[in-house]
Amino acid sequence: MQGSPNDRAVIGSRLSLAYDRLREAGLRITQPRIAIINILINSAQPISIEKIHTQLDGKSCDLVTVYRCLGAFEDIGIVRRSFLHNGTSLYQLSDRNEVVYHVVSKETGDIQALDTATSARLAELIGAVEQELRANGYENVTHVLGFFAKHTVGAAVLSSRNKPVQASRR
């Protein structure tokens, strides 16, 4: 792990939280799971399964294992899945109470996070809808929300601290 002691502490805390969630769900902490969690922790943006597998260099596990691990991680809430407009699944670690929503460029596939205030407003509205659904007898309520747009000059809802990242293409 590189970076400042504070960065290492944050990474260690995120790893510890992920390990705790695995244990709570009765899942073992295996080398492939550790490697995948490390990639997710170090990824600034949501990342595709294929990109995760490429970063593993085939040393830790095969592509099927990456799919299975991410499916298990999603089931227990370690990761959130989002989508590109072409249907490609992207994953990001979900270890904080803060939910970050993204916008994907229709032209380039670049991904940028919405600013914190906009993400917080969306999370509040979605939370109210989920609560209403539960009150009406629905269980295990989840959602998938994606924004896809053509970028124009002066688009202001994007976080200034998040630069676009080119999404992997198949």
C-alpha positions as CSV (number, residue, x, y, z in Angstrom):
1,M,0.0,0.0,0.0
2,Q,1.3,3.4,-1.0
3,G,0.4,6.9,0.0
4,S,0.3,8.8,3.3
5,P,-0.3,7.1,6.6
6,N,-3.8,8.6,6.5
7,D,-4.4,7.0,3.1
8,R,-3.2,3.6,4.5
9,A,-5.5,4.0,7.5
10,V,-8.5,4.6,5.2
11,I,-7.6,1.6,3.1
12,G,-7.1,-0.5,6.2
13,S,-10.5,0.6,7.5
14,R,-12.2,-0.2,4.3
15,L,-10.6,-3.6,4.1
16,S,-11.6,-4.3,7.7
17,L,-15.2,-3.3,7.1
18,A,-15.3,-5.6,4.0
19,Y,-13.8,-8.5,5.9
20,D,-16.4,-7.9,8.7
21,R,-19.2,-8.1,6.2
22,L,-17.9,-11.3,4.7
23,R,-17.7,-12.9,8.2
24,E,-21.2,-11.7,9.1
25,A,-22.5,-13.3,6.0
26,G,-20.7,-16.6,6.8
27,L,-18.3,-16.2,3.8
28,R,-14.6,-17.1,4.0
29,I,-11.9,-14.5,3.4
30,T,-10.1,-16.1,0.5
31,Q,-7.1,-14.8,-1.6
32,P,-9.3,-14.1,-4.6
33,R,-11.8,-12.1,-2.5
34,I,-9.0,-10.1,-0.9
35,A,-7.5,-9.3,-4.3
36,I,-10.8,-8.2,-5.7
37,I,-11.6,-6.1,-2.7
38,N,-8.2,-4.4,-3.0
39,I,-8.9,-3.5,-6.6
40,L,-12.2,-2.0,-5.7
41,I,-10.7,0.0,-2.8
42,N,-8.1,1.4,-5.1
43,S,-10.5,2.2,-8.0
44,A,-11.5,5.8,-8.2
45,Q,-14.5,5.0,-10.3
46,P,-16.9,2.1,-10.8
47,I,-15.1,-0.7,-12.6
48,S,-16.2,-3.6,-14.9
49,I,-15.7,-7.2,-14.1
50,E,-13.4,-7.5,-17.1
51,K,-11.2,-4.6,-15.9
52,I,-11.0,-6.2,-12.5
53,H,-9.9,-9.5,-14.0
54,T,-7.3,-7.7,-16.2
55,Q,-5.9,-6.0,-13.1
56,L,-5.6,-9.4,-11.4
57,D,-3.3,-10.5,-14.2
58,G,-4.9,-14.0,-14.0
59,K,-2.7,-14.7,-10.9
60,S,-5.4,-14.7,-8.3
61,C,-8.4,-16.2,-10.1
62,D,-10.2,-16.8,-13.3
63,L,-13.0,-14.7,-14.8
64,V,-15.8,-17.0,-13.5
65,T,-14.5,-16.5,-9.9
66,V,-14.5,-12.7,-10.3
67,Y,-18.2,-13.0,-11.4
68,R,-19.1,-15.2,-8.5
69,C,-17.2,-13.1,-6.0
70,L,-18.9,-9.9,-7.2
71,G,-22.3,-11.5,-7.1
72,A,-21.7,-12.6,-3.5
73,F,-20.4,-9.1,-2.6
74,E,-23.5,-7.5,-4.2
75,D,-25.8,-9.9,-2.3
76,I,-24.3,-8.9,1.1
77,G,-23.9,-5.2,0.3
78,I,-20.2,-4.9,-0.1
79,V,-20.5,-3.6,-3.6
80,R,-23.1,-1.5,-5.6
81,R,-23.7,-2.3,-9.2
82,S,-24.4,0.4,-11.8
83,F,-24.5,0.2,-15.6
84,L,-23.2,1.8,-18.7
85,H,-25.7,2.7,-21.4
86,N,-24.6,-0.3,-23.4
87,G,-25.6,-2.6,-20.4
88,T,-22.0,-3.2,-19.1
89,S,-22.1,-3.8,-15.3
90,L,-19.8,-1.6,-13.2
91,Y,-19.0,-2.2,-9.5
92,Q,-17.8,0.0,-6.7
93,L,-17.2,-0.7,-3.1
94,S,-20.2,0.2,-0.9
95,D,-18.6,0.6,2.5
96,R,-19.9,4.0,3.5
97,N,-23.3,5.4,4.3
98,E,-22.7,8.0,1.6
99,V,-24.1,6.9,-1.8
100,V,-22.5,8.4,-4.8
101,Y,-24.3,8.5,-8.1
102,H,-22.7,8.9,-11.5
103,V,-23.3,10.2,-15.0
104,V,-22.0,8.4,-18.0
105,S,-21.1,10.2,-21.2
106,K,-23.1,8.7,-24.1
107,E,-20.3,9.7,-26.5
108,T,-17.2,8.5,-24.7
109,G,-18.3,6.3,-21.8
110,D,-16.5,8.6,-19.4
111,I,-17.9,8.4,-15.8
112,Q,-18.1,11.3,-13.4
113,A,-19.6,11.4,-9.9
114,L,-22.4,13.7,-9.2
115,D,-21.6,16.3,-6.5
116,T,-22.2,15.3,-2.9
117,A,-25.3,17.5,-2.4
118,T,-27.0,16.1,-5.5
119,S,-26.2,12.5,-4.5
120,A,-27.5,13.2,-1.0
121,R,-30.8,14.6,-2.4
122,L,-31.2,11.5,-4.7
123,A,-30.4,9.1,-1.8
124,E,-33.1,10.9,0.4
125,L,-35.7,10.6,-2.4
126,I,-34.9,7.0,-3.2
127,G,-34.9,6.2,0.5
128,A,-38.5,7.6,0.8
129,V,-39.6,5.5,-2.1
130,E,-38.0,2.4,-0.7
131,Q,-39.7,3.1,2.7
132,E,-43.1,3.5,1.0
133,L,-42.6,0.2,-0.8
134,R,-41.7,-1.6,2.5
135,A,-44.8,0.0,4.1
136,N,-46.9,-1.6,1.3
137,G,-45.6,-5.1,1.9
138,Y,-42.5,-5.3,-0.3
139,E,-39.3,-6.9,1.1
140,N,-35.6,-6.8,0.1
141,V,-36.1,-3.5,-1.8
142,T,-33.2,-2.4,-4.0
143,H,-32.8,0.0,-6.8
144,V,-30.6,0.7,-9.8
145,L,-30.3,4.2,-11.0
146,G,-28.2,5.5,-13.9
147,F,-27.7,8.8,-15.7
148,F,-26.5,8.9,-19.3
149,A,-26.0,12.2,-21.1
150,K,-24.2,14.0,-23.8
151,H,-21.9,16.4,-22.1
152,T,-22.3,20.1,-22.8
153,V,-20.1,23.0,-21.8
154,G,-21.1,24.3,-18.4
155,A,-22.5,21.1,-17.0
156,A,-22.4,22.0,-13.3
157,V,-23.7,19.0,-11.4
158,L,-20.4,17.1,-11.6
159,S,-18.0,17.0,-8.8
160,S,-15.0,19.1,-9.4
161,R,-12.8,16.6,-7.6
162,N,-13.7,13.7,-9.9
163,K,-12.2,13.7,-13.3
164,P,-13.7,11.5,-16.0
165,V,-12.4,8.0,-16.3
166,Q,-12.5,6.2,-19.6
167,A,-14.8,3.1,-19.2
168,S,-13.5,-0.2,-20.5
169,R,-15.0,-1.2,-23.8
170,R,-15.5,-4.8,-24.9
